Amino acid sequence: MIDTDRYCDFLQTHYFRSYIPEGGAAVKFCIGEPTSLGRIEASLGEMARQAGMVSVTIDAAKTKVQMIDQLFSAIARTLDWDQLARTTVNRVCHSLGYGVPAENQRISLAELAQHYGYDARELLRDVNRGFQSDIFKDYAMVQEFRIAMIRLCQFEFKTGQVTDAEADAIRAWLQGELSQISLLRNTRIFRRITRANARSMLFSLVQWLIKNGYSGLLLTLDLQQFFLPRFRDATDLSLRYTKAAIVDAYESLRQLIDNTDEFGHMATIVCLPPEFVSDRTRGLDLYQALKLRIYDEIRDETRDNPFGALIRLGEAHEEFSTFSTVNGDVS
C-alpha cells in the first residue's frame, strides 16, 4: 500500500515532469477507498495543469465508459475547439511570414490581408497551403480528424469556405451529438465516430493537443460505479453496469495498455474501489486478459512498486524513495 500524497508526488516527479511530456504513455490502476480516490483525482488535475497537460476526468456514473466512442465524445465536450483552431491559424500564419498582430487574437483573412496590404485571395492561397502542410500531412492523425481540423481552422479564419452550420456540425460530430451525417457532406467527412474508429480519433486528439502547445493529455477514469448494485432509487439517474458492459470496459482498457507503444503524451489513471481485486464476479478476475497485464502476482508484502500498473492507495506512510530506474528498470 502506498500513501496517497506520496504517490501523487511520485507521479509528478517521474511522469508529469518528464516522461509524459517527452512522449511517454502510461496506464495506472489506482485502488483505494473513496476518500483516497477523491484526493488523488483532485491532485492529478492540478499536477497536469502545472505540467501543461490537458486534464479530463470521466465519471462512469455519467458516461458509458465501455463504449470508446462515447468516451471520446465525453472528452471532446470538455475542449475548446475554437481556441485550438485559433492557435493553429496563428501558428500557420506566423510560419508563412504573416504574424498575427497580437498573440492568441482572433483575426480574419480580410483583416490580416488589410494589415499587411496584401491581396486577400493570394493570402488565402498561401494559408490553405499552410494548412495542408501543417495539418493534412501530419499522418499521426487519421484523415477524418485532419479534415475536420482544417475545416475548423478555415472557419476560425473566416475564409468563406466553411459555413456556420458546417462548423456547428463538425463540433457536434466530435462531441457525439450530430443528428445527420449528411450535414457534413460538403466537408468531406462521411462517417460517424464509432467504436471502430474512436481509438484512432483519441490518439489523433492527443497529437492535436501537442501541436497546439500542450504537453499531453491526462485522462482520469472514475470506475467506482462498476461495483454499485444495479437496483436503485427511482430518483437516481446514474448509470448502472451489467457484467457484459464491465467486460467491454475492461477490454477497452486492455487495448489502451497494448497501444502505449504506438502513441505518446498520454497518461490514463483508472480509479477503482478495493472490490476491483476482491470481487470475483465484477472485478479483475472477470477478464483475464486485463489481469495478465496489470496484476502483480509476485510482490513485496509490505510495499507496492510505484512504477507498477496496479497501485493500492491508503494512508501507509512508507518510503519508496529507494526505487530508482536504470535503463527503464526498477531497482
Disulfide bonds with the S-S distance in Angstrom:
none
